Amino acid sequence: MSDLFPMSHAGLCAIAVKWLKRDLSKKGPGCDVAVSEVKTGHNGETPDAIGWRRKDDERMTKGTDRSSLR
């Protein structure tokens, strides 16, 4: 943590999970399930936050990592 940006990585991940769960009516993705720092099994990558929502039997994935926040 720095004085310029006092939030921890874990704090930012918690904000990302909360945003992923935000309802569509509140301009969020409306994910039913959202988690942070979970290994995906795909090349050992660990996204900061990832969420899933169900829409008419389709699975939709929303995720973010550090590179997308720049």
Secondary structure, DSSP 8 states (H G I E B T S, - for coil): --SSS---HHHHHHHHHHHHHS-GGGTS---SEEEES---SSTT---SEEEEEEETTEEEEEEE-GGGG-
